[in-house]
Amino acid sequence: MLHYLAAALVLIELGPWLDTQAAGLRWLLTLLATLALSVGLAMASYYGLERPFLRRKARLERVRASN
């Protein structure tokens, strides 16, 4: 889900600079910047959102199992 956001941010922020690069290099730089930003956003999402909910889920499952 975050890949489209990463691609849009890269094209908005780096678009003018990327336009000055050669075609093959522009494609590669866009790909690498989007990949790096996607991984960063995915890590932030995992550690900031998913992991806390997974911990709560694990605690609730232990409580149910003990009844």
TIMI-2910 file (N, C-alpha, C, CB; in pm, 1 decimal, decimal comma, always signed):
<rs>
+----------+----------+----------+----------+----------+----------+----------+----------+----------+----------+----------+----------+------+
!      n_x !      n_y !      n_z !     ca_x !     ca_y !     ca_z !      c_x !      c_y !      c_z !     cb_x !     cb_y !     cb_z ! resn !
+----------+----------+----------+----------+----------+----------+----------+----------+----------+----------+----------+----------+------+
!    +80,7 !   -119,0 !     +0,0 !     +0,0 !     +0,0 !     +0,0 !    +85,6 !   +126,2 !     +0,0 !    -92,2 !     -0,7 !   +118,8 !  Met !
!   +200,9 !   +118,0 !    +56,4 !   +284,6 !   +237,0 !    +69,2 !   +372,7 !   +260,5 !    -53,1 !   +371,1 !   +225,6 !   +192,3 !  Leu !
!   +377,2 !   +166,6 !   -144,7 !   +464,6 !   +180,2 !   -261,2 !   +420,7 !   +295,5 !   -351,1 !   +466,8 !    +49,9 !   -341,0 !  His !
!   +289,8 !   +311,8 !   -367,9 !   +240,8 !   +420,7 !   -451,8 !   +271,1 !   +556,3 !   -388,4 !    +90,2 !   +406,1 !   -475,8 !  Tyr !
!   +258,0 !   +562,8 !   -256,1 !   +291,5 !   +685,3 !   -185,0 !   +440,2 !   +717,3 !   -200,8 !   +254,7 !   +672,8 !    -36,2 !  Leu !
!   +524,1 !   +616,3 !   -186,8 !   +668,1 !   +636,6 !   -201,7 !   +701,9 !   +683,3 !   -343,5 !   +744,4 !   +506,7 !   -168,6 !  Ala !
!   +642,4 !   +621,5 !   -442,6 !   +669,0 !   +660,4 !   -581,8 !   +624,0 !   +803,9 !   -607,3 !   +597,9 !   +564,5 !   -679,4 !  Ala !
!   +506,2 !   +840,1 !   -555,5 !   +456,5 !   +975,9 !   -575,0 !   +547,4 !  +1077,7 !   -507,0 !   +313,8 !   +988,5 !   -521,3 !  Ala !
!   +590,8 !  +1047,9 !   -384,8 !   +679,0 !  +1140,3 !   -313,7 !   +812,7 !  +1157,3 !   -385,5 !   +702,4 !  +1091,3 !   -171,3 !  Leu !
!   +866,1 !  +1048,2 !   -435,8 !   +993,4 !  +1056,8 !   -508,5 !   +976,5 !  +1141,5 !   -633,7 !  +1045,2 !   +915,8 !   -545,8 !  Val !
!   +870,4 !  +1119,3 !   -708,3 !   +850,8 !  +1195,1 !   -831,7 !   +821,6 !  +1342,0 !   -804,2 !   +737,7 !  +1134,8 !   -912,7 !  Leu !
!   +751,4 !  +1371,4 !   -694,4 !   +722,5 !  +1511,2 !   -660,8 !   +848,7 !  +1582,1 !   -613,6 !   +613,3 !  +1519,7 !   -552,7 !  Ile !
!   +920,5 !  +1519,0 !   -522,8 !  +1036,7 !  +1584,1 !   -462,0 !  +1160,3 !  +1583,9 !   -552,1 !  +1069,9 !  +1516,5 !   -331,8 !  Glu !
!  +1184,1 !  +1474,1 !   -622,3 !  +1304,9 !  +1461,9 !   -703,9 !  +1279,4 !  +1479,2 !   -853,0 !  +1368,6 !  +1328,5 !   -680,0 !  Leu !
!  +1155,1 !  +1500,5 !   -891,8 !  +1119,3 !  +1510,7 !  -1032,4 !  +1201,5 !  +1609,8 !  -1112,1 !   +978,0 !  +1546,8 !  -1043,5 !  Gly !
!  +1211,4 !  +1734,5 !  -1067,3 !  +1290,1 !  +1832,1 !  -1145,0 !  +1437,3 !  +1792,8 !  -1157,9 !  +1280,3 !  +1969,5 !  -1080,3 !  Pro !
!  +1494,1 !  +1738,8 !  -1051,6 !  +1634,2 !  +1695,7 !  -1058,0 !  +1648,7 !  +1573,4 !  -1147,4 !  +1688,0 !  +1664,9 !   -917,1 !  Trp !
!  +1552,7 !  +1480,3 !  -1138,0 !  +1560,1 !  +1359,5 !  -1220,8 !  +1546,6 !  +1392,6 !  -1369,5 !  +1450,9 !  +1259,9 !  -1179,3 !  Leu !
!  +1471,7 !  +1496,7 !  -1402,1 !  +1454,5 !  +1535,5 !  -1542,6 !  +1585,6 !  +1579,3 !  -1607,4 !  +1352,6 !  +1647,6 !  -1553,5 !  Asp !
!  +1682,5 !  +1620,0 !  -1527,0 !  +1810,5 !  +1663,5 !  -1582,2 !  +1906,0 !  +1546,6 !  -1607,5 !  +1875,5 !  +1763,3 !  -1488,4 !  Thr !
!  +1869,6 !  +1426,8 !  -1563,9 !  +1956,3 !  +1309,6 !  -1578,4 !  +1928,7 !  +1238,6 !  -1711,2 !  +1935,8 !  +1212,0 !  -1460,2 !  Gln !
!  +2022,0 !  +1154,0 !  -1751,4 !  +2003,6 !  +1073,3 !  -1872,4 !  +1889,6 !   +974,4 !  -1849,2 !  +2135,5 !   +998,0 !  -1910,7 !  Ala !
!  +1825,4 !   +929,7 !  -1955,9 !  +1705,8 !   +846,2 !  -1944,8 !  +1730,2 !   +719,0 !  -1864,5 !  +1655,5 !   +810,0 !  -2082,5 !  Ala !
!  +1836,4 !   +646,8 !  -1893,6 !  +1864,4 !   +523,2 !  -1821,3 !  +1897,6 !   +548,3 !  -1675,5 !  +1977,9 !   +449,2 !  -1887,0 !  Gly !
!  +1971,8 !   +652,7 !  -1649,8 !  +2006,4 !   +687,3 !  -1512,7 !  +1884,6 !   +737,7 !  -1436,6 !  +2116,9 !   +792,4 !  -1510,8 !  Leu !
!  +1798,8 !   +812,5 !  -1502,9 !  +1675,9 !   +862,7 !  -1440,2 !  +1590,0 !   +747,3 !  -1391,5 !  +1596,2 !   +950,2 !  -1538,7 !  Arg !
!  +1574,2 !   +645,6 !  -1475,5 !  +1494,6 !   +528,4 !  -1440,5 !  +1555,1 !   +457,2 !  -1319,7 !  +1484,7 !   +432,0 !  -1560,2 !  Trp !
!  +1685,7 !   +437,9 !  -1320,6 !  +1753,5 !   +368,3 !  -1211,6 !  +1746,0 !   +447,4 !  -1081,5 !  +1899,0 !   +342,2 !  -1248,3 !  Leu !
!  +1769,0 !   +576,5 !  -1086,7 !  +1761,6 !   +659,2 !   -965,8 !  +1620,0 !   +663,0 !   -908,8 !  +1809,1 !   +801,5 !   -996,0 !  Leu !
!  +1521,4 !   +670,7 !   -996,2 !  +1382,0 !   +668,3 !   -950,4 !  +1350,3 !   +536,1 !   -883,3 !  +1285,5 !   +692,5 !  -1067,7 !  Thr !
!  +1394,0 !   +427,9 !   -943,5 !  +1370,6 !   +295,2 !   -887,2 !  +1437,7 !   +280,6 !   -750,7 !  +1421,7 !   +187,1 !   -982,8 !  Leu !
!  +1562,5 !   +319,1 !   -739,9 !  +1635,1 !   +304,9 !   -613,5 !  +1578,1 !   +394,6 !   -504,0 !  +1782,4 !   +336,7 !   -634,1 !  Leu !
!  +1544,2 !   +517,9 !   -538,2 !  +1487,0 !   +608,9 !   -438,3 !  +1350,3 !   +560,0 !   -392,0 !  +1475,5 !   +751,2 !   -495,4 !  Ala !
!  +1268,5 !   +511,0 !   -484,3 !  +1137,1 !   +458,3 !   -447,9 !  +1150,1 !   +333,8 !   -362,6 !  +1055,1 !   +427,7 !   -572,6 !  Thr !
!  +1241,9 !   +246,8 !   -396,4 !  +1264,8 !   +125,7 !   -318,0 !  +1310,4 !   +159,9 !   -176,8 !  +1368,4 !    +36,4 !   -386,5 !  Leu !
!  +1405,1 !   +251,3 !   -165,1 !  +1454,7 !   +290,7 !    -33,2 !  +1344,2 !   +353,9 !    +51,0 !  +1571,8 !   +388,1 !    -47,4 !  Ala !
!  +1266,7 !   +441,7 !     -8,3 !  +1158,8 !   +505,3 !    +65,4 !  +1049,0 !   +405,1 !   +101,3 !  +1100,4 !   +620,2 !    -16,0 !  Leu !
!  +1019,2 !   +311,1 !    +12,5 !   +919,1 !   +208,1 !    +41,4 !   +961,9 !   +121,7 !   +159,8 !   +895,5 !   +120,1 !    -82,3 !  Ser !
!  +1087,8 !    +82,5 !   +161,9 !  +1138,4 !     +1,3 !   +272,6 !  +1133,1 !    +81,3 !   +402,6 !  +1283,1 !    -46,4 !   +244,0 !  Val !
!  +1171,5 !   +207,5 !   +397,7 !  +1165,6 !   +292,2 !   +516,7 !  +1023,9 !   +309,4 !   +568,6 !  +1225,2 !   +427,5 !   +486,7 !  Gly !
!   +929,3 !   +334,2 !   +478,6 !   +789,7 !   +347,6 !   +519,4 !   +733,5 !   +216,3 !   +572,3 !   +705,5 !   +396,5 !   +402,7 !  Leu !
!   +771,2 !   +105,8 !   +511,5 !   +724,7 !    -25,3 !   +558,6 !   +778,8 !    -55,3 !   +697,6 !   +766,9 !   -136,1 !   +460,7 !  Ala !
!   +904,1 !    -23,0 !   +722,5 !   +961,7 !    -44,7 !   +855,6 !   +892,6 !    +43,5 !   +959,3 !  +1113,3 !    -16,3 !   +854,3 !  Met !
!   +868,4 !   +168,9 !   +925,3 !   +799,2 !   +258,8 !  +1017,8 !   +658,2 !   +209,0 !  +1046,7 !   +794,1 !   +401,2 !   +960,7 !  Ala !
!   +590,7 !   +159,0 !   +944,4 !   +456,7 !   +105,0 !   +962,1 !   +458,0 !    -19,4 !  +1050,6 !   +394,9 !    +72,3 !   +826,8 !  Ser !
!   +554,7 !   -105,8 !  +1028,9 !   +562,1 !   -228,8 !  +1108,1 !   +590,9 !   -198,1 !  +1254,0 !   +669,5 !   -322,3 !  +1052,3 !  Tyr !
!   +695,1 !   -119,9 !  +1280,0 !   +733,9 !    -92,8 !  +1418,1 !   +639,9 !     +6,1 !  +1486,8 !   +875,5 !    -39,8 !  +1422,2 !  Tyr !
!   +577,9 !    +94,5 !  +1412,8 !   +491,1 !   +194,2 !  +1473,6 !   +346,2 !   +152,0 !  +1486,7 !   +497,6 !   +318,4 !  +1395,4 !  Gly !
!   +297,8 !    +67,2 !  +1395,2 !   +156,5 !    +29,3 !  +1396,3 !   +133,6 !   -119,9 !  +1419,8 !    +93,0 !    +69,2 !  +1266,4 !  Leu !
!   +194,6 !   -202,8 !  +1338,8 !   +163,4 !   -344,8 !  +1341,8 !   +216,0 !   -415,2 !  +1466,4 !   +219,2 !   -411,0 !  +1219,8 !  Glu !
!   +339,0 !   -388,4 !  +1502,1 !   +400,4 !   -459,3 !  +1613,5 !   +326,8 !   -436,9 !  +1746,2 !   +544,3 !   -416,5 !  +1627,4 !  Arg !
!   +287,6 !   -313,6 !  +1780,4 !   +210,9 !   -296,6 !  +1904,0 !    +78,9 !   -375,7 !  +1904,6 !   +181,6 !   -149,3 !  +1925,4 !  Pro !
!    +11,2 !   -381,1 !  +1790,7 !   -112,3 !   -458,1 !  +1784,7 !    -85,7 !   -608,0 !  +1794,8 !   -187,2 !   -427,2 !  +1656,0 !  Phe !
!    +23,1 !   -654,3 !  +1737,1 !    +57,1 !   -795,7 !  +1748,8 !    +88,2 !   -833,6 !  +1893,5 !   +176,3 !   -829,0 !  +1659,2 !  Leu !
!   +152,5 !   -742,7 !  +1967,4 !   +178,7 !   -768,1 !  +2109,6 !    +48,5 !   -776,7 !  +2187,7 !   +268,3 !   -658,1 !  +2168,7 !  Arg !
!    -44,8 !   -686,7 !  +2162,1 !   -174,3 !   -690,3 !  +2230,4 !   -249,2 !   -817,9 !  +2196,6 !   -258,8 !   -568,2 !  +2192,7 !  Arg !
!   -242,3 !   -858,6 !  +2073,0 !   -308,8 !   -981,2 !  +2030,7 !   -251,3 !  -1101,0 !  +2105,6 !   -294,6 !  -1001,0 !  +1878,6 !  Lys !
!   -119,3 !  -1105,7 !  +2118,0 !    -55,7 !  -1217,1 !  +2188,5 !    -98,6 !  -1220,1 !  +2334,9 !    +97,4 !  -1207,0 !  +2178,3 !  Ala !
!   -109,2 !  -1104,1 !  +2400,0 !   -153,5 !  -1098,7 !  +2540,0 !   -297,6 !  -1145,0 !  +2553,5 !   -138,9 !   -956,4 !  +2595,7 !  Arg !
!   -384,1 !  -1105,0 !  +2462,6 !   -524,2 !  -1146,0 !  +2468,9 !   -539,8 !  -1295,3 !  +2444,7 !   -606,7 !  -1068,3 !  +2367,4 !  Leu !
!   -460,9 !  -1351,3 !  +2356,6 !   -468,8 !  -1495,7 !  +2331,2 !   -426,4 !  -1574,9 !  +2453,1 !   -381,9 !  -1534,2 !  +2211,5 !  Glu !
!   -326,0 !  -1528,1 !  +2527,0 !   -282,9 !  -1598,0 !  +2647,8 !   -390,6 !  -1593,9 !  +2754,4 !   -154,0 !  -1537,4 !  +2701,6 !  Arg !
!   -460,6 !  -1482,8 !  +2764,7 !   -567,2 !  -1471,0 !  +2863,4 !   -680,1 !  -1568,0 !  +2831,2 !   -620,3 !  -1326,9 !  +2869,0 !  Val !
!   -718,8 !  -1577,5 !  +2707,6 !   -825,1 !  -1669,6 !  +2667,7 !   -785,9 !  -1814,0 !  +2688,7 !   -861,9 !  -1647,7 !  +2523,2 !  Arg !
!   -660,9 !  -1846,0 !  +2662,3 !   -616,6 !  -1984,2 !  +2675,1 !   -614,5 !  -2029,3 !  +2820,9 !   -478,4 !  -2000,9 !  +2613,5 !  Ala !
!   -597,0 !  -1937,3 !  +2915,5 !   -587,6 !  -1975,6 !  +3056,6 !   -725,6 !  -1997,0 !  +3118,8 !   -511,5 !  -1868,8 !  +3135,1 !  Ser !
!   -832,1 !  -1955,2 !  +3052,4 !   -967,5 !  -1971,7 !  +3110,6 !  -1014,4 !  -2108,6 !  +3092,6 !  -1067,2 !  -1876,9 !  +3049,9 !  Asn !
+----------+----------+----------+----------+----------+----------+----------+----------+----------+----------+----------+----------+------+
</rs>
